[in-house]
Amino acid sequence: MITDIDSKCKDFYTTMRSSFENEQIAISVCKEIVKLYESLDKIKGKSECPESYKDDCEFFNYWVNFQISKSSPNESVCIDPINNAIESQFMLTDHYAVGLDFIYDIKKDDLNKMNLLYSLYKKYKVIDGILENASNMVKKTLLSHSTACCTDYLVANYMCNGGNDDINKHSQFCMQLEKFKEKYEGLYSRVDKKGHDYTNNFKRLTQCDNNTVSTALIGTTVGLVPLLFTPLRQLINSKNGKFTQEHRNNDDEIRNIMLMDQGSEHISSQQGTYNIKYHSV
């Protein structure tokens, strides 16, 4: 049975056909964006972002940019017209009540950095869970997860320290990366307390080998390697579009999963502010 959302997302594809490789991708993007919007009670039905819910607005803007950018064959795709086309299909419906003035294009370089930090925190969360209550089967995956985290970290660290540009080292992105590094290093004492089964299967940031370094740096010569991470749909309850209690109850530090302001026409910023926070509903 075709739902109202399915029907309107099909109409959206008809309007924006040239921006997507095929109908299935376009409809999927449309549905993901609408479902997330429906879950954000604090900004739902508001065309302008309430000052007290700025994080919610920025989170949604990031998600719109991420979904559209990863799904469009055109690297220079403009977010505004695509999002406007979705809004026009759902305007004055229960799904999308108003046009949103706080959606704007995030620069590709900034979006890549946001994705990279998001990926690091997602991997950290998995490792934290393994250390918290892992079975023998699960703890064996510690090496693969910490190695994957190490690879992402090397890419990010090279962006901050691979050249001689001191200005880059003091960028908002690099400062947020330093915060992540300190947080990740906080795992070391927990690993040590659990004994050899854990220490032998955990890779510290200082233990990344040369092969990992070489692989990580490949992406810096042609632009950032595409970062694959679990879509945010995992955070949404499939029945009612609400974020699951498990993710709502993460402690404040671990909720640092991806919200950044950066210089744009919509947000005033001198260098660009990478404000990493978990979006809480």
N, C-alpha and C positions, 0 to 999 in steps of 0.2 A: 504494500500500500504506500503510495506516495504522500508524504506529509507536506504540510505547508512550507516547512523549511526546505525540503527537497525541491519542491516546485519553484520556489523563489530563487534558490541557488542555481537551478537550471536556467532560469531567465537571466540571472547574473552572468552566467557563462556565455549566453547568446550575445550579451552586450559587450563583454570583454574577451571574446574569443581569441583575439590576436595576442593577448598577454599571457596565454597559457599553452602548454604543449598539447593538452587534450581536455576533454570535458570532465573526466573523472577527477583530475588534479584540481581543476577550478572549483568544482562542486565541493570537494573535500576541504579546500582552503576556506571557502565561504562558510561551510557548516562549522568548522573549528572556531572561526572568529565569532560567529553568532553564538555558539554554545558558551564560549568563554565570557562574552559580554553578558549573557543571561545570568551567569554565576556571580557577577560583580554587583551585588545589591547596593553598594555605597555610591556607585556612579551611574547606575541604571536610570535612564530617563532624564539625565542631565546633559545638556549640550556643552556647558562649560565645566571645567574641572573644579570641584569644590576644593578650597585650599587645604582643608583638613584631610582630604583623600587624594593628595597628589601622588602618593605611591601607587595607588590603584590605577590611576590614569596612566602613569608612566609604564606600569607593568603591561597594561592593555596595549599601549602604543608599541612597546617592544614586541609583544606577541603578534600584533598585526604586521609589523615590519618583518619579523622573522618568517611568518607563514608565507607572506607574499614573495619575499625575496628568494626563499629556498624553492619555491614552486614555479617561478617564472624563468623561462629560458633567456630572457633579456636582463643582463646584469645591471643595466642602467634604468631598470623599470622604476617608474614613479609610483609611490604608494598612494598618494592622494586620490587620483582618479579611480583606482581599483577599489579602495575603501569607500569612496563616494558611491560607486556603482552598487556595492553591497547595501549601503545605507538606503539608497533610493528604492531598493526592492523591499526593504523591511520597514520603511518609514511609517510611523503611526500604527504599527502592529505591536503585539505583545512581546515580540522578539527583539525589536530594535526601535525604541519609541521616538528617538530624536537624532538629528545630525550631530556628530561629535566634532567640536572645534579643537580638541586637543590631540588629534591624530596628525602626525607630521612625518616626513621622511627622515630617517636616521641615516647618516652617511655610512657608506659601505664599510669603510675602515673601522668606524666606531661600532657598527653592528657586529663585525667579525670579532672585535675585542670583547664585546658583551657576550657573544656566544662562547668565547673561550673561557671567560671567567665563570659563566654559567656551567659549562662542562666540568670545570675543575671542582666547583662546589657540589655538583651532582656526584662525582666520583668520591669526593670526601665523604659525603653522606652514606654512600654504600660501604666504604671502609669503616666508618664509625659504627654502622650497624653490625658489621662482622665482628668488630672488637667487643661490642656490647653483649651479644648473645649468640655467637656462632656455634653451629654444630661442627663436628669433624669434617663433614663434607664441605660445608660452606667456607671454613677457614682456609681450605686449600685454594680457594679462588682469590685469596688475599694478594698473592703475587701478581696475578694478571690485572687486578684492579689498581694496585699501587703502581705497577709499571705503566698502565694507561694514564694514570694521573701524572706520573713523572714525564711522560712524553708531552702531554699538553703543557705542563709547567715549563719545559725546556723551550717550547715554541714561544710562550709568553715572555719568559725571562730573556730570550734572545732579542725580542722586540724592545726590551728595556735596556739591556746591557750589551747587546751585540755590536754596538758602534761606539763612537766617541762623543756622542751628543749628550751633554749633561742635561740639557733641557728635557730631552725625552725621558731621562731617568726620574725626573720630578713631575712627570705627567700624572694626571688623576688615575689613569689606567695602571701605571707602575706602582703608585702608592697603594691601590687596591690589591694589586698582586702581592705586594709586601705583606699586607694584612692576611692574605690567604696563606702565604708561606709560614707566617707565625702561627696561624691556626693549625696548619697541617703538622708543623713541628711539635705541636702539643700532643699529637698522637704517639710520639716516640716513647714516652715514659709508660704509656698504657701497653704498648706492644712489648716493651722490655719486661714488664711485670708478668706477662702471660707465658714467658718461657720460649724455648727454642722453636717449638712448632710455629710460633708466630714470628719471631725475629728472623727466622730463616726464610719466611715467605712474605716478608714486608720490605718494600724498597723505599728507602728514604730519598729525599730530593737530592742529597749529596751522592747517592749511589747510582745515579743514572750512568750507564756505560756509554762509550763512544759511539757504538752503533745506534743507540737510541738518540744520541745527540744528532748524528748525521741524518737519521730519518726525520727527526723533528724539524731540522732546519731546511729541508727541501721546500717546505711551503713558503718560507720567507722570501724565496727568489722569484716567485710568481704570484705572490699574494697568499694570504693565509689558506692553509689546507682546509678543505671543508670539514667542519667539526660535526661529528655525528653524536647526538645524544638523545636520550629518551624524550619523545615529545611530551609537552605539558598535558596532553590529554590524560596521562596517568594521574594527574592531580585532580581530575574532574570526575565526579561520580556519574556514571553513565545513566543513572535513572533520572536524576533531577538537575544535573549540571552544576552541582555544588562541589566545592573542594572537600575532599575527604577529611574526616576528623584526624586521621593519622598525620596528615601534612599540616593541618591547622595547629596541632599541638607540638610541633617541633620547637625546641628551645630557641631563644632569640638569635644566638650566634649561628646555629646551623641553618637558620632561615635565610641567611645571606645568599640567596640564589638568584639574583639577577635583576637589578633595576638600576639603570644608569641614566642620569641626565647628561646630555652633552650639548655643546654649543649648537644652537639652531635658531631659526626665526621665531620659534614659539617659546623657547626657554632661554633666558638671559644667562650667559656664562662666559667667563673670560677665557679659560682654557678648555672648558668642557668638564663637567662634573660626573664622575662615575660613582653613583650612589648605590651601592649594592645592598639590597634589602630583599627579604622574602616578601612576596605579596601575600598578605593575610586577608581572608574574607571574613 
